[in-house]
Amino acid sequence: MADIISGENLTQENIPGTTVDLVAQFGTLWEVIKAPLIVPLLQFAVYICLAMTVMLFIERLYMGVVIILVKLFWKKPEQRYKWQPILKDEETGNLSFPKILIQIPMFNEKEVYKISIGAACSLSWPTDRLVIQVLDDSTDHTIKDMIENECRRWASKGVNIWYQIRETRVGYKAGALKDGLTHDYVIDCKYVTIFDADFRPEPNFLQRAIPFLEFNPKIALVQARWRFVNSNECLLTRMQEMSLDYHFTVEQEVGSATHAFFGFNGTGGVWRIGAINEAGGWKDRTTVEDMDLAVRAGLQGWKFLYLGDLQVKSELPSTFKAFRFQQHRWSCGPANLLRKMVVEIIRTKKVTVWKKVYVIYSFFLVRKIIAHMVTFFFFCVVLPITILVPEVEVPVWGAIYIPCIITTLNSVGTPRSFHLLFYWILFENVMSFHRTKATIIGLLDAKRSNEWVVTEKLGDSIKNKRSKPKPTLAPKSFKLNLGNRIHVAELGFAAFLFFIGCYDFMLCGHRCPELLENRETELVYS
């Protein structure tokens, strides 16, 4: 009995259920399953990620080469297509100008409604050949009254402006745009221009864009480039500017020059109403009604034209919450649209096989799905885990060289922000988590696949608040609001990556002397 209860048997290592015992058991289990199970699965995941990385690299390199050729050798749009200014005819007067419909969809746009309505009403086009339609789905009755009064103010100046509301928000933006085209006063309109509530076109916008549609009957869409009035507001807006400038400078330009096809950006563009009707009109089956219409019109054989030098001022989301909701919609929608249209794309006979391949592989698969997934799974999940399993081989070209080239190519759209490239990489890694989650939701057509949250727009409110002196106010009660301030998922991944980094640092510290000793031994024997 004395031997059984001796002090040697009462050490922590020999007591079942203790922390040390559990750690030892876990370590033993890990060693048992690592070689036959963990290593092969992780190596397979590495190969899949490398394949996606190569696909993305080839796509980026292809677009980089094409955009250089476009800038150096391609003719300007005015030379590739027939273009001439539309002038007033001496006999028919303003009838030589096609009748244009301007649609401005709104939803509780308190801060920006005056800006967009004023910019639309100031467009240089004959008043009797221009119809402005404010599609107000606001739920705040005070804001509704403000928008309606603004429309009446411009109507009193002789502007042909209509204020339209609906009973319900069925279909959201797509439903509002579709409903707007059903009114009797737009029957004679040949083209429709769409501006979101924060967009501010220059007065000569229609004079620049409409001739391409008027004198080229096969063109269905003319898309302008977005410029951002608040890009310098904070680091968040600078990061967004870098991503969107690449989209417009490279992706839209390449699509327009090579296939006369690209995704409609939802605003800042002019559509031929006949092309909209032929494609089946606006549909609300996804959260990217603009891309849905563009793909269907493209499959009908219509051509699109992107004008990089025709720019429209707009606003970027300046809060992380608003940006996350926007990115969910922009990532979930294309994946969901591919799920619903892939068979239709394959079966259509009005376009070439090459264009079908371009739409499915390049436009959807690589840019809208793989680009999000490889950033998250490879750099935020698989690569960090390989630190714990050194038996898994990851080639340097796939982990360092190709990603560096892709990142450099992505930065060409905004040269002034090149010094922020390091922060942009971290920012994109964070957002890749949300984009990947949204993409999977869209592919599975899950519950949140049709979630629509209007992006909050602040207009000049921030600028006005900064310029005005702050009045003396009573102290406000402090609200912690942890739900909007603490993001558990992001913090969880941050803790995981921090642990991996510390583990790798400590492992290298133990390995370096051993590696140096082995190297010295090899040199002695050689």
C-alpha positions as CSV (number, residue, x, y, z in Angstrom):
1,M,0.0,0.0,0.0
2,A,2.9,2.4,0.8
3,D,4.3,1.8,-2.7
4,I,0.9,2.5,-4.3
5,I,0.5,5.9,-2.7
6,S,4.1,7.0,-2.8
7,G,4.9,10.5,-3.9
8,E,6.2,9.4,-7.2
9,N,2.8,8.3,-8.3
10,L,1.1,11.5,-7.3
11,T,2.9,13.7,-9.9
12,Q,0.6,15.7,-12.3
13,E,1.8,13.6,-15.2
14,N,0.5,10.4,-13.7
15,I,-3.0,11.7,-12.7
16,P,-5.6,10.9,-15.5
17,G,-7.7,13.8,-16.7
18,T,-5.2,16.5,-15.8
19,T,-4.2,19.2,-18.3
20,V,-0.8,17.6,-18.9
21,D,-2.4,14.2,-19.5
22,L,-4.9,15.6,-22.0
23,V,-2.1,17.5,-23.9
24,A,-0.1,14.3,-24.0
25,Q,-3.0,12.3,-25.3
26,F,-3.7,15.0,-27.9
27,G,-0.1,15.0,-29.0
28,T,-0.1,11.2,-29.4
29,L,-3.3,11.3,-31.4
30,W,-1.9,14.1,-33.6
31,E,1.2,12.0,-34.3
32,V,-0.9,9.0,-35.2
33,I,-3.2,10.7,-37.7
34,K,-0.8,13.3,-39.1
35,A,1.1,11.2,-41.6
36,P,-1.7,9.0,-43.0
37,L,-4.5,11.7,-42.9
38,I,-3.5,15.3,-42.2
39,V,-0.5,15.6,-44.5
40,P,-2.2,14.1,-47.6
41,L,-5.3,16.3,-47.1
42,L,-3.3,19.4,-46.6
43,Q,-1.0,18.7,-49.5
44,F,-4.1,18.2,-51.7
45,A,-5.5,21.6,-50.4
46,V,-2.2,23.2,-51.3
47,Y,-2.4,21.8,-54.9
48,I,-5.9,23.1,-55.3
49,C,-5.0,26.5,-54.0
50,L,-1.9,26.6,-56.3
51,A,-4.1,25.7,-59.3
52,M,-6.5,28.6,-58.4
53,T,-3.5,30.9,-57.9
54,V,-2.2,30.0,-61.4
55,M,-5.6,30.6,-62.9
56,L,-5.9,34.0,-61.3
57,F,-2.3,34.8,-62.3
58,I,-2.9,34.0,-66.0
59,E,-6.1,36.1,-66.0
60,R,-4.3,39.1,-64.4
61,L,-1.3,38.7,-66.8
62,Y,-3.6,38.4,-69.8
63,M,-5.5,41.6,-68.8
64,G,-2.2,43.4,-68.1
65,V,-0.9,42.6,-71.6
66,V,-4.2,43.5,-73.3
67,I,-4.5,46.8,-71.4
68,I,-1.0,47.8,-72.6
69,L,-1.9,47.0,-76.2
70,V,-5.1,48.9,-75.8
71,K,-3.3,52.0,-74.5
72,L,-0.6,51.8,-77.1
73,F,-2.3,50.6,-80.3
74,W,-6.1,50.5,-80.0
75,K,-8.1,53.3,-81.6
76,K,-10.1,55.5,-79.4
77,P,-13.9,54.8,-79.1
78,E,-14.7,57.8,-81.4
79,Q,-12.5,56.1,-84.1
80,R,-13.7,52.5,-83.6
81,Y,-17.3,53.5,-83.7
82,K,-19.3,56.1,-85.6
83,W,-19.6,59.2,-83.5
84,Q,-20.6,62.8,-84.3
85,P,-22.3,65.5,-82.2
86,I,-26.0,65.7,-82.3
87,L,-27.1,69.1,-83.4
88,K,-30.4,71.0,-83.6
89,D,-32.0,70.6,-87.1
90,E,-33.2,73.8,-88.8
91,E,-36.4,72.1,-90.0
92,T,-37.3,69.7,-87.2
93,G,-35.8,71.6,-84.3
94,N,-35.1,69.5,-81.2
95,L,-36.6,66.4,-82.8
96,S,-33.2,65.5,-84.0
97,F,-32.3,64.8,-80.4
98,P,-33.5,61.4,-79.2
99,K,-35.8,61.4,-76.1
100,I,-33.9,60.4,-73.0
101,L,-35.2,59.1,-69.7
102,I,-33.1,59.7,-66.6
103,Q,-33.9,57.3,-63.7
104,I,-32.7,58.1,-60.1
105,P,-33.7,55.3,-57.7
106,M,-33.7,56.4,-54.0
107,F,-34.2,54.9,-50.6
108,N,-34.1,57.3,-47.6
109,E,-31.3,59.3,-49.3
110,K,-31.5,62.3,-46.9
111,E,-27.9,63.5,-47.4
112,V,-27.6,63.2,-51.2
113,Y,-31.0,63.6,-52.9
114,K,-30.4,67.2,-53.7
115,I,-27.1,66.5,-55.3
116,S,-28.3,63.8,-57.7
117,I,-31.5,65.6,-58.7
118,G,-29.7,68.9,-59.2
119,A,-27.0,67.2,-61.4
120,A,-29.6,65.4,-63.5
121,C,-31.7,68.5,-64.0
122,S,-28.6,70.4,-65.1
123,L,-27.7,68.0,-67.9
124,S,-27.2,69.8,-71.2
125,W,-30.0,68.4,-73.4
126,P,-33.2,69.9,-74.8
127,T,-35.8,70.1,-72.1
128,D,-38.6,68.8,-74.2
129,R,-36.4,65.7,-75.1
130,L,-35.5,64.9,-71.5
131,V,-37.6,63.1,-68.9
132,I,-36.3,62.8,-65.3
133,Q,-37.8,60.2,-63.1
134,V,-37.1,60.1,-59.3
135,L,-38.0,56.6,-58.1
136,D,-38.5,57.0,-54.4
137,D,-38.8,53.8,-52.3
138,S,-38.1,55.6,-49.0
139,T,-39.8,54.4,-45.9
140,D,-39.2,57.6,-43.9
141,H,-42.2,60.0,-44.7
142,T,-40.2,63.1,-43.8
143,I,-37.5,62.2,-46.3
144,K,-40.2,61.4,-48.9
145,D,-41.7,64.9,-48.4
146,M,-38.2,66.5,-48.8
147,I,-37.5,64.6,-52.0
148,E,-41.0,65.4,-53.4
149,N,-40.6,69.1,-52.6
150,E,-37.2,69.1,-54.4
151,C,-38.8,67.6,-57.5
152,R,-41.5,70.2,-57.4
153,R,-38.9,73.0,-57.1
154,W,-37.2,71.9,-60.3
155,A,-40.5,71.3,-62.0
156,S,-41.4,74.9,-61.3
157,K,-38.3,75.9,-63.3
158,G,-39.6,74.1,-66.4
159,V,-37.8,70.8,-65.9
160,N,-39.8,67.7,-67.0
161,I,-39.3,65.8,-63.7
162,W,-41.6,63.1,-62.2
163,Y,-41.7,61.9,-58.7
164,Q,-42.8,58.2,-58.5
165,I,-43.5,56.0,-55.4
166,R,-44.6,52.4,-55.1
167,E,-46.9,50.6,-52.6
168,T,-44.1,48.1,-51.7
169,R,-40.4,47.7,-52.3
170,V,-40.9,44.5,-54.3
171,G,-37.8,43.7,-56.3
172,Y,-35.9,46.6,-54.6
173,K,-33.9,48.6,-57.1
174,A,-34.7,46.2,-60.0
175,G,-38.4,46.5,-59.2
176,A,-38.3,50.3,-59.1
177,L,-36.4,50.5,-62.4
178,K,-38.8,48.1,-64.0
179,D,-41.9,49.9,-62.7
180,G,-40.5,53.2,-63.9
181,L,-40.4,52.0,-67.5
182,T,-44.2,51.2,-67.5
183,H,-45.5,54.8,-67.3
184,D,-47.1,56.3,-70.3
185,Y,-44.8,59.4,-70.4
186,V,-41.7,57.2,-71.1
187,I,-43.1,55.4,-74.1
188,D,-41.4,57.8,-76.6
189,C,-38.0,57.5,-74.8
190,K,-35.4,55.7,-76.8
191,Y,-32.6,55.5,-74.1
192,V,-32.5,55.4,-70.3
193,T,-29.7,56.7,-68.1
194,I,-29.4,55.5,-64.6
195,F,-27.8,57.4,-61.7
196,D,-27.8,56.3,-58.1
197,A,-28.6,58.9,-55.5
198,D,-24.9,59.9,-54.9
199,F,-23.9,60.2,-58.5
200,R,-23.2,63.6,-60.0
201,P,-22.8,63.6,-63.8
202,E,-21.2,66.5,-65.7
203,P,-23.6,68.7,-67.8
204,N,-22.1,67.3,-71.1
205,F,-22.6,63.6,-70.0
206,L,-25.4,62.9,-72.5
207,Q,-23.7,64.8,-75.3
208,R,-20.7,62.5,-74.9
209,A,-22.5,59.2,-74.5
210,I,-25.7,59.3,-76.6
211,P,-24.0,59.6,-80.1
212,F,-22.4,56.2,-79.6
213,L,-25.9,54.7,-79.2
214,E,-27.6,56.8,-81.8
215,F,-25.2,56.1,-84.7
216,N,-24.3,52.5,-83.8
217,P,-27.5,50.4,-83.6
218,K,-25.7,47.3,-82.2
219,I,-24.5,49.0,-79.1
220,A,-26.9,48.5,-76.1
221,L,-24.9,50.1,-73.3
222,V,-22.4,52.9,-72.8
223,Q,-20.8,52.8,-69.3
224,A,-18.9,55.7,-67.8
225,R,-16.2,55.5,-65.2
226,W,-16.8,56.3,-61.5
227,R,-14.7,58.9,-59.7
228,F,-14.9,59.2,-56.0
229,V,-15.4,62.5,-54.2
230,N,-14.5,61.2,-50.8
231,S,-11.5,58.9,-51.6
232,N,-9.2,60.9,-49.3
233,E,-11.6,60.8,-46.3
234,C,-10.0,57.9,-44.5
235,L,-7.8,54.8,-45.1
236,L,-10.9,52.7,-45.7
237,T,-11.9,54.8,-48.7
238,R,-8.3,54.8,-50.1
239,M,-8.3,51.0,-50.0
240,Q,-11.7,50.9,-51.8
241,E,-10.4,53.3,-54.4
242,M,-7.4,51.0,-55.2
243,S,-9.7,48.0,-55.8
244,L,-12.3,49.9,-57.9
245,D,-9.8,51.8,-60.0
246,Y,-8.3,48.5,-61.1
247,H,-11.8,47.3,-62.0
248,F,-12.5,50.3,-64.2
249,T,-9.0,50.9,-65.5
250,V,-8.3,47.3,-66.5
251,E,-11.3,44.9,-66.3
252,Q,-13.9,47.1,-67.9
253,E,-11.5,48.5,-70.5
254,V,-10.3,45.0,-71.5
255,G,-13.9,43.6,-71.7
256,S,-15.0,46.5,-73.8
257,A,-12.0,46.3,-76.2
258,T,-11.8,42.6,-76.7
259,H,-15.4,41.2,-76.4
260,A,-17.6,44.3,-76.3
261,F,-18.9,42.8,-73.1
262,F,-18.5,43.7,-69.4
263,G,-20.7,43.9,-66.4
264,F,-23.0,46.9,-66.1
265,N,-22.1,48.8,-62.9
266,G,-25.7,49.6,-62.1
267,T,-25.3,53.3,-62.4
268,G,-23.5,55.9,-64.5
269,G,-24.5,54.2,-67.8
270,V,-26.9,54.7,-70.7
271,W,-29.0,51.7,-71.9
272,R,-30.9,51.3,-75.2
273,I,-34.5,50.6,-74.0
274,G,-35.1,48.3,-76.9
275,A,-32.1,46.1,-75.7
276,I,-33.5,46.0,-72.2
277,N,-36.9,44.8,-73.5
278,E,-35.3,42.2,-75.8
279,A,-33.2,40.8,-72.9
280,G,-36.3,40.3,-70.8
281,G,-36.3,43.5,-68.8
282,W,-35.2,44.0,-65.2
283,K,-35.2,40.9,-63.0
284,D,-34.9,40.7,-59.2
285,R,-33.8,37.1,-58.8
286,T,-30.4,38.2,-57.5
287,T,-28.9,41.2,-55.7
288,V,-26.9,42.1,-58.9
289,E,-29.8,43.1,-61.2
290,D,-27.4,45.2,-63.2
291,M,-25.1,42.3,-64.0
292,D,-28.1,40.0,-64.7
293,L,-29.4,42.4,-67.4
294,A,-25.9,42.8,-68.9
295,V,-25.3,39.1,-69.2
296,R,-28.7,38.5,-70.8
297,A,-28.3,41.4,-73.2
298,G,-24.8,40.2,-74.1
299,L,-26.2,36.7,-74.8
300,Q,-28.6,38.4,-77.3
301,G,-25.6,39.6,-79.3
302,W,-25.7,43.3,-78.1
303,K,-22.4,45.2,-77.7
304,F,-21.2,47.3,-74.8
305,L,-18.9,50.2,-74.8
306,Y,-16.9,51.5,-71.8
307,L,-15.7,55.1,-71.9
308,G,-12.8,55.6,-69.5
309,D,-12.6,59.4,-70.1
310,L,-16.3,59.9,-69.4
311,Q,-16.4,60.2,-65.6
312,V,-19.1,60.5,-63.1
313,K,-18.5,61.6,-59.5
314,S,-19.8,59.3,-56.8
315,E,-19.3,58.4,-53.1
316,L,-17.6,55.5,-51.4
317,P,-18.9,53.9,-48.2
318,S,-17.0,55.5,-45.3
319,T,-18.0,53.1,-42.6
320,F,-16.9,49.5,-42.3
321,K,-20.4,48.3,-41.6
322,A,-21.8,49.9,-44.8
323,F,-18.8,48.6,-46.8
324,R,-19.3,45.0,-45.5
325,F,-23.0,45.0,-46.5
326,Q,-22.0,46.3,-50.0
327,Q,-19.3,43.7,-50.4
328,H,-21.7,40.9,-49.4
329,R,-24.1,42.0,-52.1
330,W,-21.4,42.4,-54.7
331,S,-19.8,39.0,-53.9
332,C,-23.0,36.9,-53.2
333,G,-24.9,38.2,-56.3
334,P,-22.5,37.2,-59.1
335,A,-22.1,33.7,-57.6
336,N,-25.8,33.3,-57.3
337,L,-26.3,34.6,-60.8
338,L,-23.8,32.1,-62.2
339,R,-25.7,29.3,-60.5
340,K,-28.9,30.4,-62.2
341,M,-27.6,31.3,-65.6
342,V,-24.8,28.8,-66.4
343,V,-27.1,26.5,-68.3
344,E,-28.7,29.4,-70.2
345,I,-25.2,30.7,-71.2
346,I,-24.2,27.2,-72.5
347,R,-27.4,26.7,-74.5
348,T,-27.6,30.1,-76.2
349,K,-26.8,30.1,-79.9
350,K,-26.6,33.9,-80.5
351,V,-23.0,34.3,-79.4
352,T,-19.8,32.4,-80.3
353,V,-18.3,29.6,-78.2
354,W,-15.3,31.8,-77.3
355,K,-17.6,34.4,-75.8
356,K,-19.4,31.8,-73.8
357,V,-16.1,30.5,-72.4
358,Y,-15.1,34.1,-71.7
359,V,-18.3,34.8,-69.8
360,I,-18.3,31.6,-67.7
361,Y,-14.6,31.1,-67.1
362,S,-13.0,34.6,-67.1
363,F,-15.9,36.9,-66.2
364,F,-17.6,34.7,-63.6
365,L,-15.4,31.8,-62.4
366,V,-12.0,33.5,-62.1
367,R,-12.9,37.1,-61.3
368,K,-16.1,36.6,-59.2
369,I,-15.4,33.3,-57.4
370,I,-11.7,32.2,-57.5
371,A,-10.3,35.7,-56.8
372,H,-12.2,35.7,-53.5
373,M,-11.7,32.1,-52.4
374,V,-8.0,31.8,-53.2
375,T,-7.1,34.9,-51.2
376,F,-8.9,33.6,-48.1
377,F,-8.3,29.8,-48.2
378,F,-4.7,29.9,-49.4
379,F,-3.3,32.9,-47.5
380,C,-5.5,32.9,-44.4
381,V,-6.1,29.1,-43.9
382,V,-4.0,26.7,-45.8
383,L,-0.6,28.4,-45.7
384,P,-0.8,29.2,-42.0
385,I,-1.7,25.5,-41.2
386,T,1.3,24.3,-43.2
387,I,3.5,26.0,-40.5
388,L,2.1,23.4,-38.1
389,V,2.7,20.5,-40.6
390,P,6.2,21.1,-42.0
391,E,6.0,17.8,-44.0
392,V,3.7,19.6,-46.5
393,E,5.6,21.2,-49.3
394,V,4.6,24.6,-50.6
395,P,6.6,25.9,-53.6
396,V,8.1,29.4,-53.2
397,W,6.8,30.4,-56.6
398,G,3.2,29.8,-55.5
399,A,3.5,31.3,-52.0
400,I,5.6,34.4,-52.8
401,Y,6.5,35.1,-56.4
402,I,3.1,34.8,-58.2
403,P,1.1,36.5,-55.4
404,C,3.6,39.4,-55.4
405,I,3.1,39.8,-59.2
406,I,-0.7,39.7,-58.9
407,T,-0.6,42.3,-56.1
408,T,1.6,44.6,-58.2
409,L,-0.7,44.3,-61.2
410,N,-3.7,45.2,-59.1
411,S,-2.0,48.4,-58.0
412,V,-1.6,49.9,-61.5
413,G,-5.1,51.5,-61.4
414,T,-4.1,53.9,-58.6
415,P,-0.4,54.8,-58.8
416,R,-0.8,57.5,-56.2
417,S,-1.6,54.9,-53.6
418,F,1.3,52.5,-54.4
419,H,2.9,53.3,-51.0
420,L,-0.2,51.9,-49.3
421,L,0.1,48.5,-51.0
422,F,1.1,46.8,-47.8
423,Y,-2.0,48.0,-46.0
424,W,-4.1,47.1,-49.0
425,I,-2.9,43.5,-48.9
426,L,-3.9,43.3,-45.2
427,F,-7.3,44.9,-46.0
428,E,-8.0,42.6,-48.9
429,N,-7.2,39.5,-46.7
430,V,-9.7,40.7,-44.1
431,M,-12.3,41.4,-46.7
432,S,-11.6,38.0,-48.4
433,F,-13.3,36.3,-45.4
434,H,-16.5,38.2,-46.0
435,R,-16.4,37.9,-49.7
436,T,-15.7,34.1,-49.6
437,K,-18.6,33.6,-47.2
438,A,-20.9,35.6,-49.4
439,T,-19.7,33.7,-52.5
440,I,-20.5,30.4,-50.9
441,I,-23.9,31.7,-49.8
442,G,-24.6,32.7,-53.4
443,L,-23.4,29.4,-54.9
444,L,-25.6,27.5,-52.5
445,D,-28.5,29.9,-52.9
446,A,-28.7,30.0,-49.1
447,K,-31.0,32.2,-47.0
448,R,-28.9,35.5,-47.2
449,S,-28.4,35.2,-51.0
450,N,-31.1,37.8,-51.7
451,E,-30.3,40.1,-48.7
452,W,-30.4,43.7,-49.9
453,V,-29.1,46.5,-47.6
454,V,-28.8,49.9,-49.2
455,T,-25.4,51.4,-48.9
456,E,-25.4,54.4,-46.6
457,K,-24.4,57.6,-48.3
458,L,-23.3,60.7,-46.3
459,G,-22.9,63.2,-49.1
460,D,-21.5,66.5,-47.8
461,S,-22.7,66.0,-44.3
462,I,-19.2,65.1,-43.0
463,K,-17.6,68.0,-44.7
464,N,-20.3,70.4,-43.3
465,K,-19.8,69.0,-39.8
466,R,-16.1,69.6,-40.0
467,S,-16.4,73.2,-41.3
468,K,-19.1,74.3,-38.8
469,P,-18.1,75.3,-35.2
470,K,-19.3,72.7,-32.7
471,P,-22.1,74.0,-30.5
472,T,-22.0,73.4,-26.8
473,L,-24.2,70.4,-26.1
474,A,-25.3,68.6,-23.0
475,P,-23.1,65.5,-22.3
476,K,-24.5,62.4,-24.0
477,S,-24.9,59.1,-22.3
478,F,-22.2,56.6,-23.3
479,K,-23.3,53.7,-25.5
480,L,-20.9,50.8,-25.8
481,N,-22.6,49.2,-28.9
482,L,-20.3,46.2,-28.8
483,G,-22.2,44.6,-31.7
484,N,-20.9,47.1,-34.2
485,R,-17.5,47.6,-32.6
486,I,-16.3,44.0,-31.9
487,H,-16.2,41.6,-34.9
488,V,-15.8,38.1,-33.3
489,A,-15.0,36.3,-36.6
490,E,-12.2,38.7,-37.6
491,L,-10.7,38.7,-34.1
492,G,-10.8,34.9,-34.1
493,F,-8.8,34.7,-37.4
494,A,-6.5,37.4,-36.1
495,A,-5.8,35.3,-33.0
496,F,-5.2,32.2,-35.1
497,L,-2.8,34.0,-37.4
498,F,-1.0,35.6,-34.4
499,F,-0.6,32.2,-32.8
500,I,0.8,30.8,-36.1
501,G,3.2,33.7,-36.4
502,C,4.5,33.2,-32.8
503,Y,4.8,29.4,-33.4
504,D,6.7,29.9,-36.6
505,F,9.0,32.5,-35.0
506,M,9.8,30.2,-32.0
507,L,10.2,27.2,-34.3
508,C,12.7,29.1,-36.5
509,G,14.6,30.2,-33.4
510,H,15.0,26.5,-32.4
511,R,15.7,25.3,-35.9
512,C,18.2,28.0,-37.1
513,P,21.2,26.8,-34.9
514,E,20.5,23.2,-35.9
515,L,20.4,24.1,-39.6
516,L,23.6,26.1,-39.3
517,E,25.3,23.2,-37.6
518,N,24.2,20.8,-40.3
519,R,25.4,23.3,-42.9
520,E,28.8,23.6,-41.3
521,T,29.1,19.8,-41.1
522,E,28.2,19.5,-44.8
523,L,30.9,22.1,-45.7
524,V,33.5,20.2,-43.6
525,Y,32.8,16.9,-45.3
526,S,32.7,18.5,-48.8
